[in-house]
Amino acid sequence: MHPLLQSYLEEMPLIAILRGITSAEATDVVGVLYQAGFRIVEVPLNSPDPIRSIEQIASTFGDRMLVGAGTVLDPAEVEAVCDAGGQIIVSPNTDPDVVRASVARDAVSLPGAATPSEVFTALKAGAHGVKAFPAEMLTPAVIKSWKSVLLAAVPVLAVGGITTANAQTYWQAGVNGFGLGGSLYKAGKSIDAIAHDAAQFVSLMQNLRT
């Protein structure tokens, strides 16, 4: 596992997925998430002006959070994210070229996978962990089967449809953390509402880890 990923997952195994965020609100939103306890944040590249948002977040929080991009689909995007100060590359799919480009920049590589073949393809290319996506399709029983054949050091993060109501069953199945999108942040959501929901997820994780 990449030491940065290991360190931040140990601190709080939640990734904030800020799809649709604008550069004007990026720093304020991440500030609220940081105060709640989040330590990993990604800006999907199909958000408005995502590289600018990543630059802003990384310049403000990069020394105390793992900041990067989601929906990274080709090696050129990896370069742009890393040049902006991003240190984690998350994808919805398993693309060995994207994984290798991430590793070459010493960025955390977390590709999406939905089958055992994709998981092992990602790991063979050098991925530091996998994003089980979409989690709605991958039941806790499926995750448990994955974990039975993976090395314990390989982190699996469940992403897609994760809520405070269903996170516990995935955690019990062996996931190492969660990526939170629409249940945490949506474009136009108020800072107060984001802070409330972030606190709920952090509280849940603290309870699950005790």
Summary of the structure (lengths in Angstrom):
residues: 210
radius of gyration: 15.5
end to end distance: 23.2
largest distance: 44.2
contacts: 732
relative contact order: 0.16
helix: 47%
strand: 16%
